[in-house]
Amino acid sequence: MPARSSSRRPFAWAEKTFDENVPPDRRKLAAALQEICRHLTVTAEDGSVLAHPTQAQAAAYLHVSDTTLTRYLQGQRIPPGQTLSLIFDTACRDAGSDQNVGIKWEELRELHARAEQERCGNCSRHREAVRTAGQKLRALQEAHGQLERSMAEREQEIRELRQHVTALKRETQRIRAVQPTPVGEAGPRKFQEAAGAATLLPVPRQEGDRQQSANATVAASHVGRRAEELLRSGRPDSTLALIRHTAEAYAPTEVALLVALLRSQEQGALADNLVHIYARDRHDHDVVRTALLLHERQAVADAEALLRTAAAYPGSALSRTAGSGPPG
């Protein structure tokens, strides 16, 4: 029977263009396949010979899908070795010999091997990129876990600090509430003298005010020990929070003793912070009382620093106690 073909230009479907991302060796293999497919002739079911088959007819003839054949010819996919052999052998048979096809099997197999190596190189680069991305992801997950653990530790420190602050407040209230019990046989006059000695003076200047001095010493020692513990455990933020609470809650006598205690423990930075926060946040009357106490203890530099800092924040403490006079 006479050969028949489609009305389109013969083998126009074999002329595929390549995308920019198709590597060189894969392009060469695809170009060779395009040329090989031009030699295909298809025998239809009715026995007629299609010298110029369509792509769909050629794909069915080669036992692949139309889409798969397109990807082979565009270099988007590399045919397996068995499929490559089938395409070459079929084209050689239809053309009469491999000489008519224009390429030897060894040459085509070499192109196929190079394209495979090229693909393996890309896969290797992709695997390296995936490995690097995986390492970064694991590092980020580890950093996230560390941050969560650090946050949990900080929250625990804050809870412990709050508990300690509460305990200090209770201890301070208990110490301030302690009053010496007068002996009944001492008579009214001795009772009055004992009661007078137990009264907290605004500015304790005499040796007779032993009760206030003892209470203040105990309170200052509590804070000093706790501050030293926090510093040894590497918790400077908690230490600063303790100093801030002390500046807010403690009496002038206690603050003055604590400053002296911190100086004796060579905790100069904490003492400076306490002086600064106390002068900035407390009432001017408290600041003056504390400065006098420091001056009497020969801590002239701290007394001067206290007054200078208070002068640098005019009205800051008074604004928080508007409408109230200085404490008695």
C-alpha positions, 0 to 999 in steps of 0.5 A: 500500500502507498505510504500516507502522512499527516498534513503537517510539515513532516516531523515538526513535532520533533523540533523541540526547544530547550529551557535555559535550565537544561544542562549541556550534556542533556541537551546533546542527548535530546538533540540526538533523539530528535534526529533519530525520531525523524527516521521512524515509520509507523505501520497502522492497524489497517496495514498502512505505512505512516512515513511521517507519523504524528508525535502521538502515533510515534509515542504509541509506536515506541510504547511510551506516552505522548508526554513522556516522549516530549520530555525526552525530546526537550531534555527534561527527562533522560530515558532509561537505557532499555527505552533508549535502546528500543528507540534507537533499534526501532529507528535503525530498522525503519531507516534500514541501518544505523548508518542512515540514522546518522549516529552510532549506538556507541556514540548515543550510549556515550551521550546517555552516560554523560547526561546521567553523570550530569544529572548525578552531579545535580543530584549531589548538589541538591543533596548537599543543599538539603544536608546544609538546610537540615543542619541549619534547621537542627541548629535553629531547633536546638537554639529554640530549645535552649531559649525555651529552657532559659526562659523556664529557668528565668521564670523559676528564678523570678518565682524564687525571687518573689518568694524570697522578697515575700519572706524578707517583707515578713521578716522585716515586719516581724523585726519591726514589731519586736518591742522589749518587754519591760520588767514589772519590778523596774517601776514606772520610771524604768518602764518609760525609759525602756519604752523610750529606748524601743521607739524608732527615732527618725535619725538614730544618733545615740548608742542607746537606740540598740533595738533599732540598730539590731533590727536594721543590722539583721535586715541588712544582713539578710539582703547582703547574704541573699545578694551574695548568693545570687551573684555567686550563682550567676544571676545578676538580673535577680540581684538587681531586682533584689536591690530595687525591692530593698530600696523601695521597702527598707527604712533609712537605717537599714539601707545605710547599714546595707550600703556599708555591708556591701562595701565591706563585702567588696560589692561596690557595684551593688552598693552604687546601684542601691545608692542610685535607685534609693536616691532616685525613687525615695522621698527626699526626707528619707534620702536626707536621713540616710545621707546623715546616717552614712555620714555618721558612719564615715561613708562620706562618699556614699552620702555625697553620692546619695544627695547628688543623685537625689538632686539630679531627680528633682521632684521624682519621689515627691510626685509619687507621694503628692499630697502627703507630707514627709514621714514622721 
